[in-house]
Amino acid sequence: MEDHKSKMETLGFLSAGIAHEIQNPLNFVINFSKISEKLLGELKDVVDDISEQICDDNAEDLKDIADDLSMNMEKIREHGERAISIIQGILLISRGKEGEKLPTDIAKLVHEYLWLSYHAKRANDKSFNITVNEDYQEGMPQLMVIPQDLSRAIVNVMNNACYAVQQRQKNEADAGSEYSPCVEAKVRYADGMLTISITDNGTGIPEEVQKVLFKDTITTKPVGEGTGLGMQITHDIIVKNHGGEISFESQVGKGTTFTFKIPC
């Protein structure tokens, strides 16, 4: 046990070091994208000033190119800032002790790990694409949770949601019907209770699987794509580690909603 604890502490230390090293070049990327956006704004002004001295087609081309570059710079900055946000989450986790509750921005955590799961799926399958809708209560205070555990639960459910909508998309395509895969996340806090729900419009969970979802090592995924441990782990994170409740509603062919309720 002590050896395992020592290894985990070392891993946390290494993770923090790597996160810091990655954060520095990302800061440069973000700063230079901001500078480039400003320079592009000045370039547009110059083009406007000399528009009478160049033909209309060339002036229009220059404007279109500047607009495209400006949009690209905005995307670089946006994704750079998202990467910084994920790294800050890693640093937060590395500073926390195992099982330690820390004040956490829940909306930010859910947002980051929803998209982490989505982009991990995209990295393995470039054709994968879905709509992700997010609904976060405004003005929520930071709440005491175990961030590394809750983030893992979010990723587990989102991974399953991505798989379910992808499978339904394949089935619907074979049937020749139109289908728009979608996942929705909703976060609310009231009367000391945090509620997180994640809904997909995927294949749904078969009834025989629903009965043993949190009990047995069971998976509906092909060999090599699932271990069957995800929902067991998620159940333990919410119920045992946070003293909360986890529930789900699912209809085959329509989709599934998982709901976490955590007293905070």
N, C-alpha and C positions, 0 to 999 in steps of 0.2 A: 504493500500500500504506500509506504513512504517513498519507495523507488518510483512508483507511478506518479505520486504527487510531485516529486522532484523533476520528473520528465515533463510534466504539464507546466510547471513553473518555468522551466527552460524554454519550452515551446512558446509560452506567452511572451517571454523576454525576446526571443528571436522574432516573433511576429511583430512585436512593437518596433524592433529595429528595422525590419524590412518595410513596415508601413511608413516609418519616418523617411527612409531612403526613397521610397516611391513618391511620397508627398512633395518632396523638393522639386523634382522635374515637372510634376503636375502643376505646381504653382507657377513655374516659368511658362508652361503652355497656356495657362489661363491668363496670365499677365500680358503675354505677347499677343494673344488673341484680342484682348481689350485694346491694346495699342494699335493693332492692325485695323480694328473696327473704326477707331478714331481717324486713322490715316485714310481709310476708304471714304469716310465722310468728307474729309478735306478734298480727296480726289473728285468726288461727285460735285463739289462746289466749283472746282477748277473747270471741269467739263461743262458745267452750266455757264461759266463765265466766257468760255471760248466756243460755245456752241455755234455762234454765228460765223466763226472762222473755219469750221469743218462741215462737211456735207451731212445732211440729216441722217443718212444710213449709218455713217461712222459714229455720229454722236449717240444714236440709239444703241448701237452695239456696245459702245463704251459704258453706257448707263446700265445695260443688261448685265455685262460682265461684272461691274462694280456691285450691283445688287446681289448677284450670285455669290460673289466673294464675301460680301457682308453676311449673307445667310449662312455660309459655311463657317465663318468665324464665330457666329452666334452658336452654332451647333457644337463646335469645338469647345467653346467656353462652357456651354451647358453640360456636356458630357464630362468635361474635366472637373467641374464642380460636383457632379454626381459621384465621380470616382473619389474625390477628396472626402465627400460625405461618408462613403463606405469605409474608407481608411480610418476616419475618425471613429467610426463604430468599432473597428478592429482594435484601435487603441483603447477605447473604453472597455472592451471585453478583456483585453490583456491586463488592464489595471485592476480588474475586479477579481475577487477570489471566487473559487468554485461555489456556486449556489448562493452568492451574495446578491441581495437586492440593492439596486442603485436607482437614483432618480433618473427617469428616462422619458424622452420625448416619443410617445407611442406612435403618433402619426408619422413622424420621421422614420422610426424603426420599421414600421409596416411598409411604408413606401419604398425604402431602400431594399428590403429583402424580397418584396414582390418582384421588383425589377431585376434584382440579382438572379432570381430563379428564372425569370423570362429570358434574360440575356444568356444565361447558361444553356438554356434550351436552344436558343437561336445559334449559339456557337457550334452546337452539334448538328443542327439542321437549319440551313439558311432559308429553307422554304417555310419554316414555321413563323407564323405571324398571327397575332390576336389583338383584340381590343381590350385594354385594361382600364376600367373605370374605378376611380377612387373617391370616396366620400368620407371626409374627416371632419369631425366636430371642431368648430373654431374655438379658440381660447382655452383649450384643454391644458390643465397644469401638468407638470412632469409627475409621473407616477412611479411608485416603488415596485419594480419588477426585476427579474433576473434576465438582463438583456440578451446574454448569449443563449439562454434557453428559449426565451420567447421568439427570438429571431429564427431559431432552428425549427420551432413549431410552425411559424409562418412559411418558411421555405418548404417544409414537408407537405403542407396543405396546398401551397401554390404549385409545387411540382406535380402533385396528383391532378390538380385542376388543369394544368397545361397538357398533361397526358390525355385526360378525358376529352377535352375539346379537340385535340389533335385527332384522336380516334374517331370522334363523331364526324369531324370534317372529312376524313377519308371515307367513312361510310356514306355520308351524304353525297360526296362527289361521285362515288360508284353508282349511287341511285339517281344521279343527274339532277338533284335538287340544290337550291341555293341555301347556304348556311353561313352565318357570321359568328365565328368563335369569340366568346367574350368571357372575361372574368371580372367580377366586381368585389372590391373590398370596402368595408364600412366600419368605422370606429366611433364609438360613443362612450361617454363617461357621465354617470349620474348616481347620486346617493351612494358614493363609495364603491361603485361597481363599474369596472371596465368591460365593455362588450366589443369584441372583434368578430366580424363575420366575413367569410370569403365564399362567394357564390360563382359557380360556373354553369354554363349551359351545354355541358358535355354529355357523355353517354349515360351518366347516372351509375349508381352502385347496385349490382344485382342483389336481390333479397337475401339469398343464402350468404352473401358476403357481409351484408348489413348486420346480420345476427351475431357475427363473431369479429367484427371490424377491430375492436380494441382488445380482443382476447387472444386470438391466435396469430401466429406468424403466417399471414396469408397475403397473397398478391394476385392481382388480375393481369399483371404485366408479363410479357414474355421473359423467358430465362435470360438473365444478364441485365435486365432493365429494372428489376425491383427485388428487394429483399423480404418484403412483408413486415418489416420492423417499423416503418415510418409512422403509422398511426398508433402503434403501441407506445413508441417514444413520445409522440405528441400528447397522448393521453396522460402519460406520467408527468410531462412538463407542466401541463395545465392543472391537473388534479392533485398530484402529489407535491410537486415543487412550488406551486402557487396557491394551493388550496381552493382552486376554482372548479368550474364545470366545463365539459366539452360535449356538444350535441351536434347532430346533423339531421338534415332532411334531404332525401334523395328520391328521385323518380327516374326509372330507367327510360332512357331516350330523351329526357328533358333536362337533367342537370342535378347539381348537388350544392347544398349550403352547409358549411361548417361554422359553428359559432363557439367562441371562447367567452366565458364569463369569469372574470378574475376580480376578487375583492382587493381593493387598493386603498 
